Amino acid sequence: MIRVSIVGGSGYAGGDLLRILLFHPQVEVCQVTSERHAGKMVSGVHPNLRKVSRLKFVAIDELENCDVLFLGLPHGQAMQRIEQFEALAPQLIDMSADFRLNDSDAYERWYGKPHLCAERLADYVYGIPELHRRQMSNAKRIASAGCNATATILALHPLAEAGLIDNAVVEVKAGSSQGGNSASDASHHPERSGAVRSYKPTGHRHVGEMIQELQCGNIHFSATSIEMVRGILATCHVFLNQSLEEKDIWKIYRAAYGSEPFIRIVKERTGIHRYPEPKLLAGSNYCDIGFEKDPHSNRLVVVSAIDNLMKGAAGQAVQAFNISHGIEETTGLEFPGLHPL
Ligand SMILES: NC(=O)c1ccc[n+]([C@@H]2O[C@H](COP(=O)([O-])OP(=O)(O)OC[C@H]3O[C@@H](n4cnc5c(N)ncnc54)[C@H](OP(=O)(O)O)[C@@H]3O)[C@@H](O)[C@H]2O)c1
């Protein structure tokens, strides 16, 4: 068994990670941290885990050595304590943004302050398995990708690889769990409920990841909070630099993702679920991707959907963990979502 602990296990991403890892056949969850809830049952914070786990939270300073430490702290926290974490486990899988950008100037540009340990950035594999599977094998440091970045990068990567993107305008609609479990004025129920709130029309930090991974500067990204708890829908308006028909686009996406276990091309002619829809993905690790070519222009609309806490965080981190240990990639991640929900 691989002995695993979770730092930041009282959070939304850490909680979903715990839910998955408790059922992973090759994992023993040893410790789960929360500073606020140290000493209390994990099921007190994650009620879905009642009768599933009798673990109690510990404080970070009570952590013992283990094989793998998953980090689910707010951004900026992991890098402050990185030496402590490195001393506890040979493998670190970080779900925060601290080690996603491999260039310290890019980090400073997108996060507005210098990185505290820029010399470590090169040690981390960017955590989208579909792009970096080979580097993940035996990797000791993995920086799981941002949720908006994951939805956007997976939607656009096949086109970027083929050099087809002139410009891409991406609008993401996001659920409230993206903001984590701390209450704020913006998350107060009368303010958040029913919202269609443009919260980041420009300058979203995840754009740094998109530029890094797509190697394409012409990505224009906006994010809107909508009435949803889990889920992200990315609508990507791609202005192609050559004239392509739908059959050409099919070929490109099939070649890129045809054998991927967690990517489904969703593009039906009939029915009510013709294109990707986050509601169908709650709790699952799938990324659904669909597209439609505008017959009147060079615009290709690519639509992708994920559960932000799964393919956007915990699920993707476990997928990377599996690959890094040579375990079947889908282990622990077989849940197909619910319908209806
Ligand atoms: N939510 C998402 O959709 C999503 C998706 C992808 C990636 N992520 C990333 O995953 C990380 C966690 O996100 P989340 O949504 O799970 O956040 P969250 O719900 O706010 O949870 C944060 C966790 O970090 C702990 N924590 C907070 N400040 C701390 C500090 N100063 N020292 C020690 N522990 C501290 C909290 O423990 P206490 O119980 O002590 O407060 C809690 O366990 C973030 O970096 C986020 O960017 C989140």
The ligand as a MOL file (V3000), in Angstrom:
LIG
                    3D

  0  0  0     0  0            999 V3000
M  V30 BEGIN CTAB
M  V30 COUNTS 48 52 0 0 0
M  V30 BEGIN ATOM
M  V30 1 N -11.9020 24.7360 -5.4750 0
M  V30 2 C -11.5290 24.4080 -6.6980 0
M  V30 3 O -12.3580 24.2770 -7.6110 0
M  V30 4 C -10.0790 24.1810 -7.0200 0
M  V30 5 C -9.7530 23.6520 -8.2630 0
M  V30 6 C -8.3940 23.4740 -8.5890 0
M  V30 7 C -7.4120 23.8140 -7.6840 0
M  V30 8 N -7.7730 24.3360 -6.4850 0 CHG=1
M  V30 9 C -6.6950 24.7240 -5.5870 0
M  V30 10 O -6.6610 23.8260 -4.4950 0
M  V30 11 C -6.2880 24.5290 -3.3120 0
M  V30 12 C -7.3660 24.3180 -2.2680 0
M  V30 13 O -8.5830 24.8470 -2.7640 0
M  V30 14 P -9.9600 24.6430 -2.0000 0
M  V30 15 O -11.0130 25.1670 -2.8800 0
M  V30 16 O -10.0590 23.2710 -1.4730 0 CHG=-1
M  V30 17 O -9.7370 25.6660 -0.7780 0
M  V30 18 P -10.4870 25.6960 0.6180 0
M  V30 19 O -11.7950 25.0010 0.5190 0
M  V30 20 O -10.4700 27.1210 1.0480 0
M  V30 21 O -9.5250 24.8310 1.5890 0
M  V30 22 C -8.2680 25.3100 1.9760 0
M  V30 23 C -7.5850 24.3100 2.8870 0
M  V30 24 O -6.3260 24.8700 3.2760 0
M  V30 25 C -6.2670 24.9830 4.7110 0
M  V30 26 N -5.6030 26.2650 5.0230 0
M  V30 27 C -6.0120 27.4980 4.6700 0
M  V30 28 N -5.1210 28.4330 5.0770 0
M  V30 29 C -4.1460 27.7440 5.7240 0
M  V30 30 C -2.9350 28.1340 6.3680 0
M  V30 31 N -2.5750 29.4120 6.4220 0
M  V30 32 N -2.1670 27.1610 6.9370 0
M  V30 33 C -2.5430 25.8600 6.9060 0
M  V30 34 N -3.6720 25.4340 6.3020 0
M  V30 35 C -4.4500 26.3630 5.7090 0
M  V30 36 C -7.6910 24.9360 5.1790 0
M  V30 37 O -7.6800 24.3630 6.4670 0
M  V30 38 P -8.4580 24.9430 7.7460 0
M  V30 39 O -9.5210 23.9350 8.0360 0
M  V30 40 O -7.4310 25.0300 8.8140 0
M  V30 41 O -9.0060 26.2750 7.3410 0
M  V30 42 C -8.3340 24.0100 4.1660 0
M  V30 43 O -8.0890 22.6690 4.5150 0
M  V30 44 C -6.1320 26.0060 -3.7030 0
M  V30 45 O -4.7950 26.3200 -3.9130 0
M  V30 46 C -6.9150 26.0980 -4.9810 0
M  V30 47 O -6.4300 27.1090 -5.8560 0
M  V30 48 C -9.0820 24.5030 -6.1180 0
M  V30 END ATOM
M  V30 BEGIN BOND
M  V30 1 1 1 2
M  V30 2 2 2 3
M  V30 3 1 2 4
M  V30 4 1 4 5
M  V30 5 2 4 48
M  V30 6 2 5 6
M  V30 7 1 6 7
M  V30 8 2 7 8
M  V30 9 1 8 9
M  V30 10 1 8 48
M  V30 11 1 9 10
M  V30 12 1 9 46
M  V30 13 1 10 11
M  V30 14 1 11 12
M  V30 15 1 11 44
M  V30 16 1 12 13
M  V30 17 1 13 14
M  V30 18 2 14 15
M  V30 19 1 14 16
M  V30 20 1 14 17
M  V30 21 1 17 18
M  V30 22 2 18 19
M  V30 23 1 18 20
M  V30 24 1 18 21
M  V30 25 1 21 22
M  V30 26 1 22 23
M  V30 27 1 23 24
M  V30 28 1 23 42
M  V30 29 1 24 25
M  V30 30 1 25 26
M  V30 31 1 25 36
M  V30 32 1 26 27
M  V30 33 1 26 35
M  V30 34 2 27 28
M  V30 35 1 28 29
M  V30 36 1 29 30
M  V30 37 2 29 35
M  V30 38 1 30 31
M  V30 39 2 30 32
M  V30 40 1 32 33
M  V30 41 2 33 34
M  V30 42 1 34 35
M  V30 43 1 36 37
M  V30 44 1 36 42
M  V30 45 1 37 38
M  V30 46 2 38 39
M  V30 47 1 38 40
M  V30 48 1 38 41
M  V30 49 1 42 43
M  V30 50 1 44 45
M  V30 51 1 44 46
M  V30 52 1 46 47
M  V30 END BOND
M  V30 END CTAB
M  END
